[in-house]
Amino acid sequence: MGKRKSFSISDKISFVLLAVALGIFATAQTLLQNPNPDCYFLISYGRYIINNGSLPQTAYWLVKPDVPTLVQQWMCAVANYLAYSAGGFAGIVALGLIFNLILLGCLFVYCRETLKDNQVGFNTAVFCWIMLCGFSTTRPYSVTISASLLELALLHKFFSKEKHTRKETVIFLALIAAVFIFQINWQASNIFYPALWILCYIPVIKAKRFRIDLYALSALFVGAVCSFLSPLGIKGPLYMTAARGTVKMFNVIEMLPPHFPSLYTALQVIVVALFVYAVFKKKLNSVQFFMAAGCFLMSCVYMRCCWTLVIPIGALLCNLEFNERSHKMMRWAYVAAGLLSILLIMKYNLEKTDDREVMIASLPAPDEVTLYTDFNTGSFFLVDGYKIYFDARPELYGEWITGDNTFIEEAYAAWAGDLDYDEFIEKYGFDWFAVTEDMPMDTYLKENEDYEFVFYNQKDEINIYKKK
């Protein structure tokens, strides 16, 4: 489709309204999802790094002393702490908005490169961005996705040519190295993503012939070497081995298959439809095949991989043809969706509570309390300097990092009610408790007259008790 030299008045109005609507949508999603419970840990961890100039060797945040630790998202933690130190939780919301807009920009870069059309690329980017609204937080994932999208755009641009000059190759490999170095320091647990995208380009199947692309193979080698360039050393690229067993123990939702039906189900249907259409039209190439198949299979196994479905959508849409009418319809649909987000902002203001702040105020000072927390509750207290018993990062406490499973097994037993609570409480000297509503520990404290109920955090479903 050729480029339009001029736009009608209605087009110009729709562009203005679209910019406003997207701004409203981004603001609404950022307000609804920030601060995320994980950000409390990230702020605490980033504060330690800034104050000490190094990564901690032991879990300083635990009541149990000297538990070895290895936390992988140190750069994101520093970014969260700097935002918090600059503006409190308003700074966290602002950082979430920045991350969200970066994601939109990188989606456009990727879709524009793969689709070779500004309007189709932009409409596709906005659609995928709306589908990924759950990533509008200061957790590392939104920027991880953005880095993958930029890498994919780089790969597509480089491999769209069959021959390359030495300068082009050097720049390409340098940028690949930068992606891997950034990823291993930003979120080491997802270092496999930039490797997966390169793997899609190594086997080339064309005209019933198979060959190995040496440029892609070289890029994978450079990336593998650069994966060790972080304070984590060799444990960085191996970090996901730490999660074996521990996340299953606590049924961490990110490591479970997605629910059916769900938003991700809709994305899976779109990918399958585009894949079948490309096969039917004989337009499917080997890169599109490996990306669509790989991302679809990953999305069926792990919730944390469902975001990858936007990648084959961007890669396969180039096989469709769009007319000007379809662009206008999508643009006005996005305007309507964005303006309706005003209702989400109103909902946020109506439901906004200070439950966490009141909960923290109900406790003594951090140095005057020995606090029990469980899988769901631990993170909420870290930003205020409290030492906790446990939190929602079970992979940190497994054998691969700590050397044995003693602590993680005890924490799970306390979570599941498979131990003697009297002996457990006496062992650590707990005198205050933050427990998830209706869990075994909550039932024990509620029915034991030696403990007094203090506060209920309705928003986060946390009960606070103290020893009489």
N, C-alpha and C positions, 0 to 999 in steps of 0.2 A: 504494500500500500504506500503510495507516495505521501510526502510530507505536505501538510496544509500550510499555505503561506499566510492565511489570515483566519481569524476566528470570529464567529458571530457574537452579538451582544449576549445572547443566552449562554453561549459557551464560556464567555469571559465571566459572567455571573456565576456559572456552575463551578469554575475553577476557584473563584474567591470563596464561595460557600464550601467547596471541598476542603480547602486549606483550613477554614474555620472548623469544619466538622471533624477533620482528622485531629486537630488540636484538642477539641473537646473530648474526642474518644480517647486519645492518649492520656489526657489529664484524668479522665474518669477511671481508666484501668489502673493508672499509677496510684491514685488515691485509694482505690479499693484493695490493692494488693501490697501496699507498703505502710508501715514497716512489716516485712515478712518475718516470722519467728526466727528464721535462720540468720537474719541480719544482726540479731543480738550477739550471736556467737562471732560473726564476722567482725563486728565492731570491737569486741573484746580482744579478739586475736590480732586485729590490725593495731590496736593500741599497744599490745605487748611488743609487736615488731618495731613500731616507731620508738617506743620508750627504751627498748633494749638493743636495737640495731641488729637483731638476729632472730632466727626462728627458735621457738622453745623446744627443748629436748624432752621435757616431761609435761604432762597435762596439768598445768598450774591451776586450772579452774576446778579441779576435783577435790572433794573432801579427802579421798584416799590419796596419800602422797606418793610421789615418785613413780607414777604410771608413765612409761615411755609413750611418746606421741610422735605423729608425723602428719601434719595437716597440709593438704595439697593446694588449696586456693589462696595462697598468701598474698598475691597481688590484688586480688579482689577484696580481701580483708583490709588491706591498707587503704584502698579506695573508699570502702565503707567507713572506716574510721575517720579519714580526712573529711568526708562529707558530714559525718556526725559531729566532729569537733568544730566544723565551720558553722553549722546551723541546727544542731540537734536532730530530732527526727524530721524536721522540715527539710534539712539537708539530705536526709535519706530519701525522702519523697522526690526531691529535685534530682538526685542521682538516678533514681528509678526512671524518671521521665527522660533523662539524658540517654540512659541505656535503651529505653524503648524507641526513641527517635533514631538512635544509631542503628538499631535493628531494622527499622523501616528503610533507612538510607541504604543499608547493605543489601536488603531484599531487592530494592530497585536496581542497584548496580548489577546484581546477579541476574535478575530477570531481563534487564535491558541487554545484557551481554548475550544471554542464551536465546532470546526471542528477536533480537535485532530490530526492535521497534519501540519507540518511547511510550506510546499510548498503551500497547499491549503489555509492555514491561511494567508500566506504572500500575495499571489495573490489576495485573497478576500480583504485583508486590503488595498492594493494599489488601487484596483478598487474603494472601498468605499471612500478612501482618495481623489482620483481624483474627485469623484462626489461631495465631500464636499469642493471643492477648494474655494467656496465663503466664507468660514469661516477662511480664512488665514489673519485675522486681529487681532488687539490687543483688540478688543471688548471681553467681557467675554465669549462669546458663545463657542469658540473652546475649552477652558479649561473645561467648563461645560459639553460639549460632552465627553471629555476625562475622566472626573470623572464618568460619567454615564457608560462608557465602562468598566472602572476598576471595578465599582460596579457590573456590569453584569457578568464579568469574575469571580468575587468573588462568586456571587450567584450561577452561574453554577457549579463552583467547589465544593461548599459546598453541594448543593442539589443533586449532582450526586451520593452522598452516602445517604443511608437511615438512618444509625445510626451514632452518633457522640459522641465523648468523651466530658467530661466537659471542658477540655482545648480547644478543637476545637470550641466548642460553644462560649466560652468566647472570644476567638480571633475573631471569626466571628462577634459577636455583637459589639465588640470594633471597628472593621474596618467599620462596618455599621454606627456606631456613628460618626466616623471620616469623612465619606462621607457626612453625613447630616450637620455636623458642618462646614465643608469646603464649602458646597454648599450654606448654608444660609448666609455666609459671603462673598462669591465670587459673587454670583448672586441670591439674595433671590427670585426674581420673578420666578425662575425655580426650586424651592424646591420641586415641585410636581413630577419632573422627578424621583429622587431616590425612592420616594414612589410608583410610578407607576410600576417600575421594580419589587419591592417586591410583589406588588399586584398580579402579574402574577404567583407567586409561592404559594400563599395562597390556592386557590382551586386546588385540585389534582383530576383529572379524569383518572382513570386507570382501565382497564378491566370492564368497565361499572359500576364502583364504584366511589363514590364521598366522599372526606374527606377534612378536613381543616388542613393544615400543621401548627403546633404550632410553629415550629422554625421560619417560615416566619412571622407569626402573632407577635411573640416576636420581630423580627427584625423591623417590622413596628412600634411597640410601642416604641422601643428604638429610632428609627429615628424621630418619632413625638416629643418625649421629647427633643431630641437634636436640633430640629428645632428652639427652643427658645433661643439657646445659641449664641446670637449675640448682638451687640449694639442696634439693632432695636427692640429687645424684641419680644413681641407678634405680633407687626406689620410686622415682617419679614415674617413668613409663610403666613400671610394674604395679602401680598403686591399686589398680582395680582388683588385684589378687587379695588385697586386704579385705575386700567386701565379701569374699566367699564365705557362705554360711551365716555370717552375722546378720546380714540384711534379711535373709530368709527367716531367721530366728524371730525377728520383730515384725515380719510382714511389711517391710518398707514398700510403700505404694509405687515408688519409682521403678522398683525392680520386679513388679508384677505385670502381667499382661493388662492391656487397657480394658475398661469396661465396655460392654456391648448392650445397647447402642450408646454411642457417645460422639462428641465432636470429632474424635480421631477416627471413628468409624466412617464418618462422612468423607474425611480426607482419603481414607483407604479406598473407598468406592470411586472417588475421583481419579486416583492413581490407576486403579485397575481399568477404568473406562478409557482413560487416555492411552494406556498401554495397549489395550485391545484395538483401539482405533489406529494406533501407529502400526501395529502388526497387519491389520486389515488393509491399510493403505500402502503397505510395504515401505514405510518411512523410518522404521525403527533401526537405529544403529547400535553398535555394541556398547557404547558408553551409556546410552539411554537404557538399554536392557539391564546392565549391571547395576545402575543406580536405582532403577525402579524396583527390580527384584530384591536387591539388598536392603533398601530402605523399607520396603513393604514387609519383608521377613522380620527385620529388627523391630518394626512397630507392632508386630503380632506377639513378640516375646516380652519386650520391656516397655513400660510406660515412658521411661526416660528417653527412649529413642523415637517416640511418635513425631517429634518435631521434624525429623528428617523427611517426612512425607512431602513437605513443601518443595524439596529439591527435585524429585522427579516431576512434580507438577510444573515447575518452571522449565524443566528440560523437555518435557513432552508437549507443552502447549504450542511450541513452534510448529507442530504438525497441523494445527488448525488455522483456519482463515477467519479473520474478524473484519466486519464492515464498520463504517463510521457510526451507524445507529447503535451497534452493540457497545461501543465505547461510551456513547452518551448515556445509555441506559445504566451501565455499571457506575458511571460517575455520579449520576443522580441517586442511585441506590446507596452509594457510600455516603453521600451527603445526608440522606435520610437516616442511615445508621448512626452517623456521627452526631447528628442533632438529637436523636433519641437518647444518646448517652448523657444528655442533661438530666434525664430521669435517674441515671445511675449516680450522678453527683448529688442529686437531691436525696437519694436513698442513703448514700454515704453519710451525708450530714445529719440525717434523721437517726441513723443507727450508730453513729460514732459514739464511743464510750471511752472512759478513762479507767476501765477495769484493771489494766495492767499497772497503771500508776498507783491506784488505790491498793492493789494487791501488794506492791513493793512497799508502800507506806505502812502497811499493816505488820510488817516484819521489823525486828530489831535491826540495828546496824550490822553490816556484813561480819565484823569481827566479834559480834556478840551472839552469834547463832551458829548452830551446826545443822545445816539444812538438808533434808532428804528431798530429792527430786527424781522423777521417773523419765521414761523415754520421751513423753510429750511435753513435760513441764520444764526441764532443765534449762533450755535456751533462754527463757524469759528473764532469768535473773543474772545472766552473765554480764550484761552491759553495766549493771550497777555494782559490780565488784563482789558479788556473792560467790562463795565456793559451793559447788553442787555435787550431788552424788552421781548423777547420770544424765545423759541428754540424747538427742535424736541423731547421734553419729556413731552407731554401733561398730562400724568398720574401724574406728579409731582404737577400739578396745579388744580386738581379736588377736589371735596368736601371732599373726604376721608382723604386727607392730609392737605389741607388749611383751611377746615372748612366751606367753601362756594364755589359757582361756579362763583362768580362775575368776578374774573380775567380771568378764562379760557373762559368764555362767551365773555368777551371784546376782548380777544386775537383772538378768532375765528371770531368775527365780523370784526375786523381789517383785518384779513386774507382773509375773504370772501367779504369784501366791503360793509358790512351791517351797517355802522355807518357813522356819519358825520366826515370826516377826519380833517376838520378845527378845530372842537372842540376837537377831540382826540389829535391832535398834540399840541394844545395850553395847554391841560391838563397836559401833561408830559414835555412840553418844548423841544421836539425833534428838533435838528438842523442838524443831519446827519441821513441818512437812508440807510440800506442795505436790499434790497427787491428782492424777486424772480422775474425773468423776466416774464412779461406778466400777473402777478397777479394784482388784482384791485388797490392795493397801488402803484404799478409800473406805471400803467396807469394814476392814479391821479397825481403823481409827474411829469411824463413826459409831461402832458398837462397843468400843472400849472406853470406859468412864475415866481412864487415866489421861485422856486427851480431850482437848477443848476445840470446838470448831471456831474459826476466826473470820474467814471471808470466803465468798464464792465468786470467782471470776466467771461470769456467765458467758462472755464472749468466747473465751478459750477453754471453758469447761474444766476449770482448775479449782479444787478445794484446798484451803489453807487451814492447817491444824497446828496446835502447839501442845507441848506436854504440860500438864497441870503442875 
